[in-house]
Amino acid sequence: MRQISIRLTFFVLFLAAFIESGIPETSVSGNTEFTATILPVTEYTGDRFSGVLNPGNMMDLHDITLAVGFTAKISEENDYGAFDFWFSVEPLKIPNLLLSITAGNPEENSALAEVLKYSDYNFSGLKILKASINWYITDSFTATAGRQDLFSGYGYGWNPIGFAGTSKNPFNPKAGPAGVDAVTLEFNGGNTITARASGIYRPENYAAGIDYKDLQGFAELIFSFPLIDITIDGLYNYVPEGTVNSFVPSAGTGFMLDAGGIGIYGEGALLDGSRIKYPDANGKLTLKTTLQFNALAGLQYTFPWNMNIIAEYYYNGEGFSLTERQNYYNLIQAYGSSYLPAGTASMMRPGYFSHHYILIYLMQPIYSINTNVSLSILFSPDSWGLSIMPLFSFEASGNITIEGSYLGFTGVKDNYYSEAYFLPVKNMVQLKLKYSF
C-alpha cells in the first residue's frame, strides 16, 4: 500500500515538471484541498454512530476525519483536435470497504482490522475523471474517444434524462457525474441542431472486459432556438431478465426556456423497468418490470442584487412508497444487529429514497468581502424528510479559498421512514481550505 502512495507522488511530481517545461496551447488548472469533517452528536456515547444501517458502527465512523485531495485539469487544442486529461488524487476507502464486507462475521472483522493496523491505513488513489481525444473531422463532424462527459439535462439537483452517466447528488450538485468510457460521433448543424451517438464501454463489477452484447448505445438530439433549447435522449443496454442494472433502456426529453430573464426547465424520462429492487411484506426483493417514469420541473432567477435562486420539484417514480419503506425497515430488523446482506444498505439512497422532493437553493455573493453565502433546503413531502445545507465561501486571496458548511437531516413527522430515520449521521460539519491554480 505504501508503494501505491510513492508511485502516485512520483507521478504528480513528474506531471508538474512536464507542465512547467511549457507546452504551447495547453491550459492547466486545478486545486489542492484540505478538508476536516466533523460529526457532532447530541449525546456522546460509545454507540453514538450505531444505527439501523450501521450496526456496531461497521462503517467505522469517527468524530473527526481529515482528508487531502488534489485535482488537475489539462487541456490542449489546435485546428485538428483537442485533448483533455482530468484527474484527482484522493484517499481510498478500501480499508473501510473491506471491514464493511466482513461485518457479518465478527471473527473475520477482528482479524482484518488487526492486519490493517500494521499496514499503511491511509493511502491515496489516482482517479481519472476525464481522458479524451477529440478529432475535428470537418467543421460539422467531431469524433471523441476515451473517458468523456456524456452528461445531459438541465436540472440542478437531479437529471432524469442523464441516462449515460451516474445520477447527480442533490446534496452536492456541483460535483457533477463521473466521466464515461465511450466513442462518440457528433454532428453540429450550425447554431440550431446538434446530434451525437455514442458506444459506451462499461464493464460490470470491475470485470477485465465486456462481451459485444454488453456494449451500451447512447444518442442525443439537441435543438437550439432563440428562447428555448430542447433535448431528446435515448439509451440502449442489454439487461438479462431478473437482474439489477443501473443502466436500463431509457428515453426522455427536456427543455430550457428563457422567459423574460427567468429560466424555466423540465425533464421527463421513461425507463424499461426499475434499476433497483423493492422489499415486499415477506422480506423478498423484487424488480419492477413495468415502465418507470421520472420527471423534473424547475426555475432559476437572478435578482438585481445578484442573489440567485433555484427551485426544483423532482418526481422519482423509482422511489419507495411508505409501505415499501416500512418493508425495508422490517427487512433490516429481521437480520439483527450484527449482519446486513450485501446491497441492503445501498437501497437507501438519500435524495432518491422517496417519490417526491422539493429543492430550494439560494446564493448571495458579497463582493465587498469576497464572500459567497448559500443555503439549500431539501424536503420530501411524502416521507417528511428535511435537510438543511448552509455554506459560506471566503476568498482569502486570488488562489486561497476557505469554506465552511453544515448538513443536517431530520424527520418532520415520525413513522414515515425518511432518510433521517435510517442514516447513522444526522449532522455533519465540513471545513475546507483550498488552493486553486
HUKA-V897281 format. One record per run of one state. SS is the DSSP state (alpha for helix, beta for strand, coil for the rest). FROM is the first residue (numbers start at 0). TO is the last residue. If there is no record, write none. Layout:
# HUKA-V897281
[[SS;FROM;TO] [SS;FROM;TO]]
This chain:
# HUKA-V897281
[[coil;0;0] [alpha;1;19] [coil;20;24] [beta;25;37] [coil;38;49] [beta;50;50] [coil;51;52] [beta;53;53] [alpha;54;56] [coil;57;62] [beta;63;76] [coil;77;79] [beta;80;90] [coil;91;92] [alpha;93;100] [coil;101;104] [alpha;105;116] [coil;117;122] [beta;123;135] [coil;136;139] [beta;140;147] [coil;148;171] [alpha;172;174] [coil;175;178] [beta;179;188] [coil;189;191] [beta;192;199] [coil;200;202] [alpha;203;205] [coil;206;210] [alpha;211;213] [coil;214;214] [beta;215;223] [coil;224;226] [beta;227;235] [coil;236;248] [beta;249;258] [coil;259;260] [beta;261;271] [coil;272;275] [beta;276;278] [coil;279;283] [beta;284;286] [coil;287;289] [beta;290;301] [coil;302;305] [beta;306;315] [coil;316;320] [alpha;321;333] [coil;334;343] [alpha;344;346] [coil;347;354] [beta;355;365] [alpha;366;368] [coil;369;369] [beta;370;379] [coil;380;383] [beta;384;394] [coil;395;398] [beta;399;410] [coil;411;417] [alpha;418;421] [coil;422;425] [beta;426;435] [coil;436;436]]
